[in-house]
Structure formats: structure tokens, C-alpha cells
Amino acid sequence: MTSLTDPAPHSMRRWAIFVVGSINFVISMFYRVSTAVISPSLVHDLGFTSSQLSDLSAVFFYAFAFSQLPMGVALDRYGTRRTLLVLSTFGVTGAILFSVGETPNHLIVARTLLGIGVSGNLMVLLTLFAAWFPVNRFGFLTGLVVSIGVLGNLLAATPLALMNHWIGWRSSFLVFALLNAAVVVIFLLIARERPPGSAPKTVRSGEMENGLYSLFRSYGYWAISLCSFVRYGYFAALQGLWIAPFLIYGLGLTEIAAGNALFVMGLGYMIALPLGGSLSDLVLRSRRQVVILSMSLMCLLTFSIVLWTKPVPMWLVMTTMFGLGFCSAPGNIAYAHMKELLPPDMVARALTAVNLFTVLGAGVITHILGIAVGPEPAKLTCPEDFRALWLIGGFSIALVVAVYYPVQDSNVLKQKRS
């Protein structure tokens, strides 16, 4: 038997875990961006200011990010089911409180609980993947579940807007709270920590603290975390905010055309997630090569935009936006890389510790790009005015590729099946 041996080759339970866990992750992604489309209603109903709307969005990410390390310890010590039960109690409570909140502060507290509550939806699933699936499918499954999770972003757009119109934002969040609770209950009923016959993981006193200490001493951990911080942080900052001013004010596109470009960018990201996993798992049998290749291409694309001058052909805009999304997505393979560089008893801590930096990157880089662009992007009228946006991204990506380059692949994927 090798480390590529399938731990549960004929199990239907693991696919039930995958399906229900993916739905749970879709709900997490919905909550992440759910305030954007209802923000006019929040202003009208509760008198939210622009600053309070920003706080409402940001507090979710900070609560989510700073839950990662303690959650990783809990996953290793108490297991996935108990950890998810506790976290989801916070999440469902937050969604219910959001639906009945009477002031901006009430909703900010509710969003904090939501951030804590869904902070484990992906990491619980990845931890179970590590136990139930062979190692050479981990990269593909990670990419696939993140790709499915993007559906949550779509739910928070037109569907939520329609629900807000039909039943109001309060009833809409109550519906999602009930759906969230139902999915968690089903998941807890079907999920098991490991396949039948697998040896339970034993954790002795002091191992958690020593494990975290060993993790933080690892060059691979810091290199992969920095890579994730910049890779996802830059992409999220572009997709979530800064690409639209560039397209509308810098290139002179209409809002509809800019929306189409954003859609194509997201489409590239969704397509590349499972493809990158399969390339890593089955073709190159390397995490490192896929991450370096994809991020190097993203770096070149970013620098190429610095050279743009009006008029820019629409085909070039669309192709480049697709390419940015496509080249960013395989960076998720870093989760699989981190998992394979460390002992099995440190998997949950390693994944959640990397996820901490991944989520923080979105907030920090958004603010950095905001300083570079300036307070009034509407006064920027040509692509050259946005060069700082792309120079910061290009040099940052080049830096983290250099930092990541010395990290070696594990030998896991190179083993032959017995």
C-alpha cells in the first residue's frame, strides 16, 4: 500500500459528504457578499451611512480570518463534526439576528457572528477530503468545491435582489438561516471523521502547541501563506472593487460592458479551478509547478495592462479579464501543497493557518490599491491613470513567486500505485 491508496474506494458516504458539504460552502460564499445588493434597502430602512456599510462588509472578513487558527486546533482536537456544530450555531444565530436587527450596530454584531459561523465550512470539508479520498484527488476536489462555492456569489446577486423585492431582506435572511440550519443537520448526520477501519487520530497533551510552533517555524508555511495572501487578495480586490473603476473610468466602458468583463473574469476563475487540480494531481504530479506557472502568467498579464492606451479593443479586454481569472484560480493548489508538506496530524492547523492569510489578503490589498488609486477614481480618465493598480499587482506577484520558488514538492504524488 502506498500513500496514493484509496482509503474508501467503494464508499457512497464520501460523495454524500462532498455534495452536502459543497452546499454548505455555497451558503458561506453567499453570506460573504450578501450585503452589496441589499445596501440601498439598509440605507432606507436603518439609515446606514457609507462608513457603516463598509464596516458591515469588513467585519465579516476579519471575524472569518481570525477564527482560522483556533478553528484549526479545534478540528484536530475535537474533530470536524463537533467543530462545525459549534461554529454553525454562531452562523445561524447571526443570520437570525440579521433578519431582526433594528440598528446598524445590531447588524454589524450579526455579521460578526456570521463570519465566525461560516469560517469552517470549507476547512471542515478539506479536512474530511484528506481522510476519505486518495491524496492524488485532493487538488481536483479542492478546486471543484471552490468552483461550486462561487455559486454563492451568484445567489447573492440577482436571486437575493428578487427575494428582497418579493419578501424583503429580513425575510430573505430568515429563509437562508433556516436553509443553513437544515444543511448543517444533514451534514452532521452523514459525515464521519474517517472511513471504517481507519485508525483514529490520537492527540496527546501538548501536541497542539508544539504543532503550531513547528508550523510557524516552517519556511514552506510562510511562503505558501504569502503566496495565497497576494494571489487571492489581489484577485479579490480587483473583482470585488477596483476592476470596475478601471473599466468604466479608465477605458470608458459602459456599466453593462464592465459587468460582462467581470462575468468573464469570474468564468475564467471557475473553469480553471478543477482544471488546475487535475493538472496538478494527474498530469504534472506537482503542486509547485502548477502554482509557479499560473502565477507567472498572471504576473505577465498584469504587467501587460500597464502598456494599454486608448482605444483598447474589446476582444483584448475580454481575453485579458478571462486570463486574469483563469491564472489566479490554480493558486488554490497551495492548500494541497501545504497539506502534503506536513504530518497528517497537522493537516487542519496547516490549512486553516494558510486560510487566515488568504482571507486577510482580500481586505488588506483592497485598502492598499485604494490608496494608490486615490479617493476619487472618477477623475481618472485613461488607462495610464490606473497604472499603479497594475504595477503594485505585478511586482507583488513577482515577489511571491520568488519567495515560493524554493519550496519543494513532497514526494507523495510521484509515488506509483502499488
N, C-alpha and C positions, 0 to 999 in steps of 0.2 A: 504493500500500500504506500502511496506517495501522498504529498500534501495536496495533489490535484484530485484525490479520490473524492467522489461524490458522497457526502455524508448521509443523504436521504434520497437515493435515486428514484424511488417509486412513490414518493410522498406527494399527496394532493394537499396536505396541510400547508406545506411551504408556499404553494401557489395561492392558497386562500389568504395566508399572511401577506403575500405580496399585493393581492388585489385590495383587501380591506385597508392595509397599511398605506397603500398609494392614495386611496380616497381620503384617508386621514391627513395625508400630506397636502392634498389639494385644498382641504379646508384651511390648513395652516397658511398656504400661499394666498388664499382668499382674504384672510384676516390681515395679512401683511399690507395689502394695498387697498383695503376696503373703504378707507375714509375719503379717497380722492373724489369719487363720483357723487358722494352724498355731501360733500363740503358745502355747496350752496344751501342745502337744507339745514345744516348745522348752524350756518351763519344766520339764517332766517329764524330758526326755532329757538336757538340758545344764545344768539349774539356772539358767536365765536369771532375773535379777531384773527388777522393773518398770523400773528405770533403764536396764538393759541392753537391754530390749525397746524403750524409747524411742530409745536410741542406734542400735539396729539399723534402725529406721524412718527416723530423721532423716539418718543418714549417706548414705543413697541420694540424698536430695534435694540435699544440699549438694554431693556429688560430681557429680551431674547438673547442678546450676546452674553451678558454677564450671568446668565443661567447655565451656560455651557459647561464650565469646569465643575461646579458642584453636581450637575446632572451626570457628567461622565463618571464621577466617583460613585454616584448612586446606581448607575447602570451596572457597574462592575460589582458593587457590594450587594445590592438588593434585587437586581435583575430588571428586565425590560418591562414586565407586566406591572409590577408594583410601582416602578418609577413613572410609567405612563399614567397609571391611575391617579397618582398624586398630582402630577402636572396637569392632567386634563381636568381635574376638579377646579384648579385655578382658571383654566381656559373657559370652561363652560360658565363658571361664575362670572368671569369677566364679560362674556357675551351677554349674559342676562342683565348684568348691571349696566352695560352699554345701552341696552334697549329701554331702560327705565331711568337713566340719568337725567337730572334736571338742570345741571350747570356744567360749564366746560370742565371744571375740576373733577366732577363725577366721572365724566367720560375719559379724562386723562388717567384716572385711577383704574378705570375699567380696561383701558388699552394696556396699561402696565400688567394687569393680571392676564390679559390675552397673550402678551409677549412671553410671559413666563409659561403660560399654559400650553402653548404650541411649540415651545423651544425644543422639545424632544421628539416631535413627530417624525422627523427624518432620521435622527440619530438612533432612535429605537429600532427603526426598520433596518438601517445599515448594520446594526449590531446583530440582529436576527439573520440577516443575509449571511453574515460571516459564519454563523453557526449551522445554517440549513443548506447552503449552496456551496459547490466547489469553488475554490479560490479563482479559477480562471473564468468564472462568470460574474465575479463581483463588480468589475468595472462596467460591464454591459448593463447589469441590473441597476447600478447606481445612476448611470446616465439615463436609463429608461424611466426610473421613478422620478428623477428630477424633471425630465421632459414632460411626464404626465402631470407633475405638480404645476407646470406653467398654466394648465387649465384653470387653476385657481385664480390667476390673474385675469383670465377672460371672464370668469364668473363675477369678478368684482367690477367689471366694466358694464356692458350693455344689460346683462341679466339683472344686476343689482340696481341699475338705473330704472329698469322696468318695474322691479319689485317696489322700489321707493315710490314710483308713480302710482302703483296699484294699491299697496297696503301701508306705505310709509316706511321710513328707515328703522323705526323702533320695532315694528312687527317683523321686518326683514331680519334683523339681528336675532330676534327671538326664534325665528324659524331655523336660522343657522345654529343657534345654541342647542336646540332640540336635535337637529341633524348631527351635530358634533357629538352629543352625548350618546346617541344611538350607535354611531360608528365606533366609538370607543368601547362601548359594551360588547359589541360583536367582536371587535378585535381581541378584547381580553378573554372572550370565550374560546376563540380558535387558536390564539397564539400560545406557543410553548417555548421555553428558553432554548431547548436543543432537541434534536431528533431522538427517538427512543434508542436506548443503547449507548448513547454518547456519555462520556464521563462528565459529571458535573464539575464546574469550575470551583475550586476552593480558594478562598482568600483568607490568609492569616493576618493576625493583628499587626499593624504597622506596614503592611504591603502597599496600601493605598498611598500613604505619604511617601514611601520610598519610590513607588512607581511614578508619581508626579515629579519627584525630584529627578529621577532618571530621564523622564520625558523632557523636562526643561533643560537638561544638560546635553540633549541630542542636537547636533547641528542640523540633521535632517528635519527635525520638528520645526526649527526656526526658519529654515529655508523654505519648506513647503508652506508654512503658515504665511510667510511674507509673500510668497507667490500667489496664494489664494487671496490675501488681503488686496493686492494690486489688481490681479486678474478679474476677480468678481467685482471688487469695489469700483474699478474704472468702468466696467461694462454696465453695472447697475446705475452709476452716476450718469452715464450717457443716456441709457434707455429710460431711466426714471425721470430725468430732468433736462440735462444740458444739450442733448442732441436736437431737441425741438427748437430752441432759440437759434442754434446754428443753421438748421434747415430753413427756418422761416425768415429770420432777420439776415443771416449771412448769405444764404443762397437765393432768397426771395421766393421760396416755395409757398404755396397756399397751405392752410392748415390741413386740408384733406390730403394733399400730396405728402406733407410731412408725416401724417398719420399712416399713409401707405408705406412710407420708408421705414417707420418704426415697426410696422407689422412684418415687413420683410426681414428686418433685423431680428425680431423675435422668432420668425420662422427658421432662419438660419441656425439660431441657438437650439431650437427644438430638434431639428433634423440631426445636428452634429452630436447631440448628447449620446444617443445609443450607438451611432456610428463610431464615435471616438472610443467608446467602451469596447466594441467588438474589435476594432483595430488594435487596441491595447491587449485585449485578452487572447485573441486567436491568431492574429496576423504577425504583428511585430513582437508579441510576447514581452512587451516592455511598457512600463508606465512612463518612465523618464523620457524616452524618445518621443512619445505622443505629446507630452506636455511641452517639451522644448520646441518641437516642430510647430505646434499650433500657436504657441505664444510668440515665436519668432515671426510667423506670418502675420499675426495680429500687430506686432510692432511695426513691420514694414507697411501694412495698410494704414496704420495711424500716421506714420511719418509722410506717407504719400499724400494725405489730405492737406498737409501743410503747404503743398505746392499748388493747391487749387486756386483758380481765379475765375471770376465770372466771364462768360456763362459756363456752367458745368452741365454737361449732357445728363439727362435724366437716367439713361441707362447706366452711366458711371456711378451716379448717386445710389441707385438701387443695388447695383452689383457690390459696391463697397459696403453698404449697410448690411447686406446679406453676409458678406465676408467677415465683417466685424463680429456678428453674432455667431457665425459658423466657427470662427477661430477661437472665440472665447470659451465656447462650451466644453471642449475636451480637457480644459484645465480642471474639471471636476474629477478627472482621473487621479488627481493628487490625493483624494480620500483613500483610494485603493493603495496608492504608493505608501502613504503613511501607515496604513494597516499592516502592510507586509514587512515593514522595516522593524516592527516591534513585536514582542512576545504576545501570544493570544490573550493573556490576562490583562493586557493594557489597551486592547482594541477600543473599547468605549471611551476611555480617557483620551486616547490619541485623536479619535475622530471628533469628539466634542471640543477638544482644545484647538484643533485646526478650524473648526466651525466658528469658534469665538472670533478669530481674526477675519474670517470670510465675511461675517455679518458686520463687524465693525468697519471694514473697508468701505462698505457702501455709504455709511454716514460720513466718515472722515474725508474721503475723496470727493464726495459731493460738495462739502464745505470748501475744500481746497480749490476745486475748479470754480466755485462761486466767487472766491476772492480774485482768481485770475481773470475771470470774465468781467467782473465788476457788477455794481448794484443795478445798472440799467442796461441789460443786453439789447433792448430795443434800439439803443443809439448806435449799435454796431451794425453796419450795413453791407459788409462784404466778407468773404471767406478769410481774408487776411486779418481781419479784426479778431478772429477766433483762433489764431494760430497757437496762442498759449494753451488752449484746450487740448490740442493735439501734441504739442511739444512735451507738455507735462506727462501725458499718457505714454507717448513713445519712449521717452527717456526712462520713465518708471518701469515700463515693461522690460526694456533692455537691461536695466539694473537687476530686476528679479530673475531674469533668465540667467544672468551671470552668477547670481547667488545660488540659484537652484542647480546649475550645471554640475557641480562636484558631487551632488547626491547620487549615489549609485542605486541601480535597481536591486531588489532582492533576487534570489535565485529561484523563487517559487514558480514563476511562470515558465522558466526554462527547463524545468524537470519534465521528463517524459512520463506518460501514463504507464503504470505497470500492467 
